[in-house]
Amino acid sequence: MGSEARETARLYTLLTDKLGSDTTEAMFKYIDNKTVQSVEATIKTLATKQDLLVMRNDIQIMREDIHKEFVDVKKELNHEITSVRKEIGNSVKWMFIFWIGQVGAMLGILLLFFKR
């Protein structure tokens, strides 16, 4: 830190000789103000440990909510799949009954045709 102070003093002396005392003073105040504004803006955008903790808790709550929704959707999907399987089973049963009736009717027609 000592070397920075010496460099700043030397720069101030050099600029005072070239630009004058008032101009050098105004330039240093301007640079200090811009530096302070920049640091304050940076501090506002940085996350603190508390911010990170809050975010971590929010993420955990969201994960739990998503997991609950996933479990609910999975249960609902299993219920729907079971319902579709029952419907398909009933359809196949009725198709077999129809096909057996058709085969019986065809056999009856063929027997009548060949008896003549």
CNS distance restraints for C-alpha pairs under 8 A (distance, minus, plus):
assign (resid   1 and name CA) (resid   5 and name CA) 6.48 0.50 0.50
assign (resid   2 and name CA) (resid   6 and name CA) 6.33 0.50 0.50
assign (resid   3 and name CA) (resid   7 and name CA) 6.11 0.50 0.50
assign (resid   4 and name CA) (resid   8 and name CA) 6.04 0.50 0.50
assign (resid   5 and name CA) (resid   9 and name CA) 6.10 0.50 0.50
assign (resid   6 and name CA) (resid  10 and name CA) 6.10 0.50 0.50
assign (resid   7 and name CA) (resid  11 and name CA) 6.04 0.50 0.50
assign (resid   8 and name CA) (resid  12 and name CA) 6.04 0.50 0.50
assign (resid   9 and name CA) (resid  13 and name CA) 6.17 0.50 0.50
assign (resid  10 and name CA) (resid  14 and name CA) 6.18 0.50 0.50
assign (resid  11 and name CA) (resid  15 and name CA) 6.04 0.50 0.50
assign (resid  12 and name CA) (resid  16 and name CA) 5.95 0.50 0.50
assign (resid  12 and name CA) (resid  24 and name CA) 6.87 0.50 0.50
assign (resid  13 and name CA) (resid  17 and name CA) 6.27 0.50 0.50
assign (resid  14 and name CA) (resid  18 and name CA) 6.46 0.50 0.50
assign (resid  15 and name CA) (resid  19 and name CA) 5.54 0.50 0.50
assign (resid  15 and name CA) (resid  20 and name CA) 7.03 0.50 0.50
assign (resid  15 and name CA) (resid  24 and name CA) 6.01 0.50 0.50
assign (resid  16 and name CA) (resid  20 and name CA) 4.47 0.50 0.50
assign (resid  16 and name CA) (resid  21 and name CA) 4.95 0.50 0.50
assign (resid  16 and name CA) (resid  23 and name CA) 7.75 0.50 0.50
assign (resid  16 and name CA) (resid  24 and name CA) 5.68 0.50 0.50
assign (resid  17 and name CA) (resid  21 and name CA) 7.82 0.50 0.50
assign (resid  19 and name CA) (resid  23 and name CA) 6.00 0.50 0.50
assign (resid  19 and name CA) (resid  24 and name CA) 6.31 0.50 0.50
assign (resid  20 and name CA) (resid  24 and name CA) 6.17 0.50 0.50
assign (resid  21 and name CA) (resid  25 and name CA) 6.01 0.50 0.50
assign (resid  22 and name CA) (resid  26 and name CA) 6.13 0.50 0.50
assign (resid  23 and name CA) (resid  27 and name CA) 6.09 0.50 0.50
assign (resid  24 and name CA) (resid  28 and name CA) 6.19 0.50 0.50
assign (resid  25 and name CA) (resid  29 and name CA) 6.23 0.50 0.50
assign (resid  26 and name CA) (resid  30 and name CA) 6.11 0.50 0.50
assign (resid  27 and name CA) (resid  31 and name CA) 6.19 0.50 0.50
assign (resid  28 and name CA) (resid  32 and name CA) 6.06 0.50 0.50
assign (resid  29 and name CA) (resid  33 and name CA) 6.07 0.50 0.50
assign (resid  30 and name CA) (resid  34 and name CA) 6.16 0.50 0.50
assign (resid  31 and name CA) (resid  35 and name CA) 6.03 0.50 0.50
assign (resid  32 and name CA) (resid  36 and name CA) 6.14 0.50 0.50
assign (resid  33 and name CA) (resid  37 and name CA) 6.12 0.50 0.50
assign (resid  34 and name CA) (resid  38 and name CA) 6.05 0.50 0.50
assign (resid  35 and name CA) (resid  39 and name CA) 6.16 0.50 0.50
assign (resid  36 and name CA) (resid  40 and name CA) 6.10 0.50 0.50
assign (resid  37 and name CA) (resid  41 and name CA) 6.09 0.50 0.50
assign (resid  38 and name CA) (resid  42 and name CA) 6.15 0.50 0.50
assign (resid  39 and name CA) (resid  43 and name CA) 6.10 0.50 0.50
assign (resid  40 and name CA) (resid  44 and name CA) 6.23 0.50 0.50
assign (resid  41 and name CA) (resid  45 and name CA) 6.57 0.50 0.50
assign (resid  42 and name CA) (resid  46 and name CA) 6.36 0.50 0.50
assign (resid  47 and name CA) (resid  51 and name CA) 5.65 0.50 0.50
assign (resid  47 and name CA) (resid  52 and name CA) 6.60 0.50 0.50
assign (resid  48 and name CA) (resid  52 and name CA) 6.31 0.50 0.50
assign (resid  49 and name CA) (resid  53 and name CA) 6.10 0.50 0.50
assign (resid  50 and name CA) (resid  54 and name CA) 6.14 0.50 0.50
assign (resid  51 and name CA) (resid  55 and name CA) 6.14 0.50 0.50
assign (resid  52 and name CA) (resid  56 and name CA) 5.98 0.50 0.50
assign (resid  53 and name CA) (resid  57 and name CA) 6.18 0.50 0.50
assign (resid  54 and name CA) (resid  58 and name CA) 6.15 0.50 0.50
assign (resid  55 and name CA) (resid  59 and name CA) 6.10 0.50 0.50
assign (resid  56 and name CA) (resid  60 and name CA) 6.20 0.50 0.50
assign (resid  57 and name CA) (resid  61 and name CA) 6.22 0.50 0.50
assign (resid  58 and name CA) (resid  62 and name CA) 6.17 0.50 0.50
assign (resid  59 and name CA) (resid  63 and name CA) 6.11 0.50 0.50
assign (resid  60 and name CA) (resid  64 and name CA) 6.26 0.50 0.50
assign (resid  61 and name CA) (resid  65 and name CA) 6.19 0.50 0.50
assign (resid  62 and name CA) (resid  66 and name CA) 6.04 0.50 0.50
assign (resid  63 and name CA) (resid  67 and name CA) 6.04 0.50 0.50
assign (resid  64 and name CA) (resid  68 and name CA) 6.18 0.50 0.50
assign (resid  65 and name CA) (resid  69 and name CA) 6.19 0.50 0.50
assign (resid  66 and name CA) (resid  70 and name CA) 6.01 0.50 0.50
assign (resid  67 and name CA) (resid  71 and name CA) 6.15 0.50 0.50
assign (resid  68 and name CA) (resid  72 and name CA) 6.19 0.50 0.50
assign (resid  69 and name CA) (resid  73 and name CA) 6.08 0.50 0.50
assign (resid  70 and name CA) (resid  74 and name CA) 6.02 0.50 0.50
assign (resid  71 and name CA) (resid  75 and name CA) 6.21 0.50 0.50
assign (resid  72 and name CA) (resid  76 and name CA) 6.17 0.50 0.50
assign (resid  73 and name CA) (resid  77 and name CA) 5.95 0.50 0.50
assign (resid  74 and name CA) (resid  78 and name CA) 6.10 0.50 0.50
assign (resid  75 and name CA) (resid  79 and name CA) 6.20 0.50 0.50
assign (resid  76 and name CA) (resid  80 and name CA) 6.22 0.50 0.50
assign (resid  77 and name CA) (resid  81 and name CA) 6.06 0.50 0.50
assign (resid  78 and name CA) (resid  82 and name CA) 6.11 0.50 0.50
assign (resid  79 and name CA) (resid  83 and name CA) 6.22 0.50 0.50
assign (resid  80 and name CA) (resid  84 and name CA) 6.17 0.50 0.50
assign (resid  81 and name CA) (resid  85 and name CA) 6.15 0.50 0.50
assign (resid  82 and name CA) (resid  86 and name CA) 6.30 0.50 0.50
assign (resid  83 and name CA) (resid  87 and name CA) 6.32 0.50 0.50
assign (resid  84 and name CA) (resid  88 and name CA) 6.12 0.50 0.50
assign (resid  85 and name CA) (resid  89 and name CA) 6.04 0.50 0.50
assign (resid  86 and name CA) (resid  90 and name CA) 6.18 0.50 0.50
assign (resid  87 and name CA) (resid  91 and name CA) 6.14 0.50 0.50
assign (resid  88 and name CA) (resid  92 and name CA) 6.11 0.50 0.50
assign (resid  89 and name CA) (resid  93 and name CA) 6.19 0.50 0.50
assign (resid  90 and name CA) (resid  94 and name CA) 6.32 0.50 0.50
assign (resid  91 and name CA) (resid  95 and name CA) 6.11 0.50 0.50
assign (resid  92 and name CA) (resid  96 and name CA) 6.20 0.50 0.50
assign (resid  93 and name CA) (resid  97 and name CA) 6.38 0.50 0.50
assign (resid  94 and name CA) (resid  98 and name CA) 6.14 0.50 0.50
assign (resid  95 and name CA) (resid  99 and name CA) 6.05 0.50 0.50
assign (resid  96 and name CA) (resid 100 and name CA) 6.00 0.50 0.50
assign (resid  97 and name CA) (resid 101 and name CA) 6.21 0.50 0.50
assign (resid  98 and name CA) (resid 102 and name CA) 6.19 0.50 0.50
assign (resid  99 and name CA) (resid 103 and name CA) 6.08 0.50 0.50
assign (resid 100 and name CA) (resid 104 and name CA) 6.05 0.50 0.50
assign (resid 101 and name CA) (resid 105 and name CA) 6.12 0.50 0.50
assign (resid 102 and name CA) (resid 106 and name CA) 6.11 0.50 0.50
assign (resid 103 and name CA) (resid 107 and name CA) 6.06 0.50 0.50
assign (resid 104 and name CA) (resid 108 and name CA) 6.11 0.50 0.50
assign (resid 105 and name CA) (resid 109 and name CA) 6.22 0.50 0.50
assign (resid 106 and name CA) (resid 110 and name CA) 6.08 0.50 0.50
assign (resid 107 and name CA) (resid 111 and name CA) 6.01 0.50 0.50
assign (resid 108 and name CA) (resid 112 and name CA) 6.21 0.50 0.50
assign (resid 109 and name CA) (resid 113 and name CA) 6.11 0.50 0.50
assign (resid 110 and name CA) (resid 114 and name CA) 6.11 0.50 0.50
assign (resid 111 and name CA) (resid 115 and name CA) 6.07 0.50 0.50
assign (resid 112 and name CA) (resid 116 and name CA) 6.81 0.50 0.50
